[in-house]
Amino acid sequence: MSFFKDLTLRRFFPIALFTCIFIAVAIVKLQPEMVHESGAGLITPVNIIEVRPYQVRPAIIGFGTVEPDILLESKAEVSGKITYIHPQLRNGSILMKDTVIMRIETEDYQSALQQTQATIASNQAKLREIELQKSNLLADLTLVQKKLKLANVELSRMQSLLKKQSISRSSYDNQQVNVLQLQQEVQKLNNQLKTLPEQLASAQANLANSEALVSTHQRNLDRTIIKLPFNARISELAVDENQYINKGTLLYTAQTTDKMLINAQFAMQHVRMLANDFQGQAPLLKEAFTSVLSPDIFNQLGLSAKVRLASKDSPYWPANIERISSQLDPETRTLGIIVSVDDPYQHLIPGFKPPLMQGMFTEVLLQGKARTFFVIPRDALHENEIYIVNQQNQLQRRTVKDSQIQGEMVLLANGLQAGESLIVSDVFPAIPGMQVKASVNTVLQQSIANWVKEQ
């Protein structure tokens, strides 16, 4: 049986081999002829924009939290029981300047004021008494001096008579005693007049002390009426009506509504980039760090600022650059620039533009002087390279330097020429010299123009 099996295999093997070869040849012959594709099939479609120069203000972005320009922690200047609290003196209420918001009982301070006023009246009477005494002493002195003059004349006359023995010795001695008595009285009156200036100075000092006490008591009396020193938003009420408070007790906390401050933090490399525009203005820069007139100096440097909530949909508030922080943030190594927003509660748009309130996290845009830049989309910059379509419709890779990223755009001061075609779509692989078919992205071109206007 094995013999017949081997014989059968040898007989059919050539037939099977011939059949396989025939099938392979048939498959090759029946395939369509290969056609060589033209070079047009290798052209890569790309989107482009026409590069244009724009006047743009370079800007950097920082972030900071809103704080009130003035945060007042009002404390009691006198002791006493609180007799009145304004009904709207509550957290969140807005009250106008000079509104009476608290009263403290006044009886003790009125009594002290009246007592001191009575002391003033007594001291004034004492001064008048001294003046009258001085006047009387001067009058008495004048009379005694006249008597002394007459007594001296009489003594001279009697001395002549005594020499002629017309009068007795005792009469002359009596007249001499009379003269001595009058001289003694003149001396006494002069001594009394010399002490009057000291008495007058003492009385005047007592009067001045009393008047000072009156002024103090009057101020204490005025301090029992507590008014708001500015237009304020109340943050906290710390006492209750009928509560007895000591001097120095916290009464309320309020913040101004006219001005808000933001200490925005900026990366140092961004600040240096913006400072490149200040070449030749070293004196102004030095003054900006040292002068109390910093806001005016920042305007001279061409710097301005605007603020919005840390959201792309939020509108901007115009801001003023107030000053530069005294030190870098120790954790982030960023520089603080303090900006202010005036009237943060004005021009509200419900649901869109809320008031700037304490604690809000904001984005601060700091802008320099307008300069000429080529504005391109951020996606068109590929690790310091851009892709250009040349006149032969070929892709050209070009390295750019000193690019400034500003939001969704990139500002280039050099590296491009007006009218060049910049590729704004993804190209992979981006091979220099490869053929491309360019289509202008008019929507993106217009969005760049709109972005420049918003800046």
Number of C-alpha atoms within 10 A of each C-alpha: 5 7 7 8 9 10 10 11 10 10 10 10 11 10 10 11 10 10 11 11 10 11 11 10 10 11 9 10 10 8 8 7 8 6 6 6 8 7 8 10 7 11 14 15 13 19 19 24 25 16 18 19 17 17 15 21 21 23 24 21 19 21 21 24 17 22 20 22 18 16 15 18 13 17 15 18 17 19 20 21 18 19 16 17 19 12 8 12 18 16 14 13 13 18 19 14 12 12 14 16 17 19 20 25 18 19 11 13 22 15 12 18 22 15 15 20 18 14 19 21 14 16 21 16 13 18 20 14 13 17 15 12 15 19 13 12 18 16 13 15 19 14 13 18 16 13 16 20 15 13 19 18 13 16 21 15 12 22 20 14 15 16 11 9 11 11 14 12 14 10 14 20 14 12 18 19 14 17 21 15 13 20 17 13 17 19 13 14 18 14 11 15 17 12 11 16 14 11 14 18 12 14 20 16 13 19 20 14 16 22 16 14 19 21 15 15 21 16 15 19 20 15 18 22 15 20 15 17 14 18 17 22 22 22 19 17 16 13 15 14 14 14 12 15 19 14 11 12 16 17 17 20 18 26 22 20 25 18 17 23 23 29 23 26 23 23 16 14 10 17 16 11 15 20 14 10 16 15 8 9 12 10 8 17 18 11 14 20 15 12 14 12 13 19 18 14 21 20 13 12 18 14 20 21 21 19 27 22 22 15 10 8 10 15 14 15 21 15 22 21 23 22 22 17 15 10 10 15 13 8 6 10 13 19 22 23 21 19 26 25 24 16 15 18 16 13 11 12 10 8 6 10 18 16 17 26 15 15 12 16 18 21 23 29 20 24 19 22 16 16 13 16 21 20 24 25 20 16 14 19 19 14 8 12 13 20 25 22 22 15 9 10 16 20 24 18 16 14 12 17 11 12 16 20 19 15 12 11 19 18 22 19 16 13 13 19 12 10 11 16 23 25 27 22 15 13 15 7 7 12 13 13 14 16 20 21 15 19 13 16 16 13 9 16 17 12 12 20 13 11 14 15 11 8 12
